[in-house]
Amino acid sequence: MLAETSLSIWGWGSLGVVLFLVTFGPFAIFYFAFYILCFVGGGFVVTLLFGKTNSEKYLEQCEHTLLPPTSVGIFKCTEEMKCEARPIKIDRRLTGANIIDEPLQQVIQFSLRDYVQYWYYTLSDDESFLLEIRQALQNALIQFSTRSKEMDWQPYFTTRLVDDFATHLRVFRKAQQRITEKDDQMKGTAEDLVDTFFKVEVEMEKEVCRDLVCTSPKDEEGFLRDLCEVLLYLLLPPGDFQNKIMRYFVREILARGVLLPLINQLSDPDYINQYVIWMIRDSNCNYEAFMNVIKLSDNVGELEAVRDKAGEELQYLRSLDTAGDDINTIKNQINSLLYVVKVCDSRIQRLQSGKEIDTVKLAANFGKLCTVPLDNILVDNVALQFFMDYMQQTGGQAHLFFWMTVEGYRVTAQQQLEVLLSRQRDGKHQTNQTKGLLRAAAVGIYEQYLSEKASPRVNIDDSLVAKLAETLNHEEPTPEIFDDIQRKVYELMLRDERFYPSFKQNALYVRMLAELDMLKDPSFRGSDDGEGESFNGSPTSSINLSLDDLSNVSSDESAQLHAYISDTGVCNDHGKTYALYAITVHRRNPTSEEIWKTYRRYSDFHDFHMRITEQFENLASILKLPGKRTFNNMDREFLEKRKKDLNAYLQLLLNPEIMKASPALGHCVYDFLENKAYSKGKGDFARKVPPLMQKTDSDPEHCRVAAQLDDNVDDNIPLRVMLLLMDEVFDLKERNQWLRRNIKNLLQQLIRATYGDTINRKIVDHVDSMTSPEQVADAVKRFRDAFWPNGILAETVPRRDKDIRMRTRVAGKTKLLEIMPDELKHIIGAETTRKGILRVFEMFQHTQLNKRMVYVFLEGFLETLFPQYKFHELFSKLHSRSEQMQRYKQRLQSTQAPSLQKR
């Protein structure tokens, strides 16, 4: 049925199409489609026009209805877009000081030009965005300047800055100690030192560890971005800070364009080494200091760089065609360079073979050690500290402290009684207060060391103690009241096998010789199998010769000196009375003879003796200068005795064997005996410093260095600074406390003698000058010239060749050792001074550690600049992701858990 219906429809449809085509033709279908399209299009146009007219009429009718009005901002935006851009006026004043504002404006301009404009102009020509960024930077600088003017920077520079540096040095020193205390024989690498450093830091700081910031560039950039964001929040107006696009641009400019390059430059060890050399550029290089650096170096790279450079110089000198006098000079230079090459080769061989050990540990191979008499030990501050340590180990400290206390009592009693005698001669009223104080001091010494209640007690003959007690009860105390017992104590320390004889066999004695610079390196023997060449010293067989000594031979070797004191007398100069000794000098040459007289005081002899015993250590145990005398030192009998003793001293000094053993001594002696005014090499302070006798207990160890200052040190700025630095640079806090107390008193005397009470004022004035507009402007200009020399962004400086960097390290260490003052070596010891200075230099040879110090200074600066904000907590949060910090907290929790369970 359905099939028939479908067939019927198709049939009728086909019939209709055929009839249509027969009637109208084949093109009729196109005409029909065109008519339909025109009908539809016309209807659409009529509808559109009619609807628009009706819509406008309807909107006019609804104008006053309750519908919400159109947004006003749209009209304002369209009006602003139609108007021309108006120029933004920027006030160029920043700090109120024109000398600072001008270079600051240049820095802002260069920063925008090189970090923003070069890409921004490819996107838009509209400068309003750039001007807005500039205005934001200026607003931040204005707020920063205002805040800086309100702060007192004196506590930061004299307290916080020094404390941060000393604490950084302490962390480094403890890290070095841990590396050396490891059981394995392999030497720790630089990575081990850095890792150990940050472990010690978290143990000391307890709340913060900066390892991520200092070792990970990604974390460092994130830290600087976060820090700049906080600073912009504090310095920018709220409206500018809420503008995220502008804030992000300013943050990136500060973090990556200014702070990061500056911190990288300040942390570069090579940059620091060059700066050190530049700072002490006026001092000439010293051959002895250079050789000490080579012999103490434990860096193979340094030694190879020096050896290669010496080899190049050797090739150049050997290629020269010279004759006459120049050939001797070149030969001396070649010998010196050959010696340097041999020392470097021997040192490299020892380091690579793993046989390098401390010089003190090699003392057993030195042969016979120098003998330092007990008399010299007791009057030398450096030697005395080692003898004191040994006496404390053996339980004989009471004998030594008694001897020292009596020495101090004698000097004080003599001075006080001299004052009483002068007052008596002047007819002034006498008081018994001084004698009462002397009696109290004498009784105190007796009770502390000799009475039955004394602990520990000096073991001495009971009859002498009883005699002293009787004298104290019935007679006035005199400076010599303890002399008999002191003499017995001295003999006991000298002869008892427990004390001085055993001390000479102890390792402390060897270390004492090293501190006194009397312990020479045995030799650089090359290989240990005996095939290497052995040599001591320089090519002229004296390790102490300088380069000038190598090239100059004394023309007076054949001259002979004879001298004796022919007369003595008493002179009075401006109210000061002193003895003068006339010395007759004979100088004989093969062709002539000279005779003259020169005049010297006892203080001249004393100064000369100190100078030659320091330069020629072997003379200290040979020459014995007559001692001083406080009272009646102008008596004729005493002057004759001293004249005899000084004559014996001169004859022993001019002995041909002594002069031959120390060739350079002849020039010093001739200079002393020459007919001219004697120029003292030592100041009165160095010659008159008495040994101090205080006994102190060990101070407790604190985390921060500043917490360890005592005895009102905080009240004295220069003493605080000096003690902080000396404690950590030379490791005095953990050594003999008597030495530290001694040094503290010496510094106090030096400060009072040099500046009195005005030095604090001078330091405050210096801090004010450092923060003055002129100094700040100079710093800004240096920053500008460093990053934009001649107004052009500086290109990244290529890393210098490794050999050049290594030789710069050697030159820097040589310069530092060269400027080491002799007074410092005499106070704390040559070896301690040398190790302390080299420790500071080594600390600056690690980029990560330098970054840590820069960030510590930056954090302290911001905490001082914004004291009302909790920057300390902020930095703790920023550094909280440190793995070292997390491990430390876990260890702390694990150690506290058992104690909590017991509770």
Secondary structure, DSSP 4 states (H G I P E B T S, - for coil): -HHHHHHHHHHHHHHHHHHHHHHH-TTHHHHHHHHHHHHHHHHHHHHHHHHHHHHHHHHHHTTTSSSPPPPHHHHHHHHHHHSPPPPPP----SSS-HHHHHHHHHHHHHHHIIIIIHHHTTT----HHHHHHHHHHHHHHHHHHHHHHHS--HHIIIIIHHHHHHHHHHHHHHHHHHHHT-SSSSPP-HHHHHHHHHHHHHHHHSS---HHHHH-HHHHHHHHHHHHHHHHHHHS-HHHHH-HHHHHHHHHIIIIIIIHHHHHHHH-HHHHHHHHHHHTTTSPP-HHHHHHHHHH---HHHHHHHHHHHHHHHHHHHH----TTHHHHHHHHHHHHHHHHHHHHHHHHHHHHT----TGGGGGGS-SPPP--HHHHHH-HHHHHHHHHHHHHHT-HHHHHHHHHHHHHHHHHHHHHHHHHHHHHTTPPP-SHHHHHHHHHHHHHIIIIISTT-SS-----HHHHHHHHHHHHHS---TTTTHHHHHHHHHHHHH-TTSHHHHTTSHHHHHHHHHTT--------SSTTS-SPP--SSTTS-TT--HHHHH---TTTT-EEEEEEEEEEEEEETTEEEEEEEEEEEEE-SS-EEEEEEEEEHHHHHHHHHHHHHHSGGGTTT--PPPP-SSSTT-HHHHHHHHHHHHHHHHHHT-HHHHHHSTTHHHHHHHHHSSS----SS-HHHHHPPPP----PPPPP-SSGGGG--TTGGG-HHHHHHHHHHHHHTT-TTS-HHHHHHHHHHHHHHHHHHTGGGHHHHHHHHHHHHTSHHHHHHHHHHHHHHHSGGGSPPPPPPPPPHHHHHHHHHHHHHHHHHT--HHHHHHH-HHHHHHHHHHHHHHTT-HHHHHHHHHHHHHHHHHHH-TTS-HHHHHHHHTTT-HHHHHHHHHHHHHHHHHHHH-
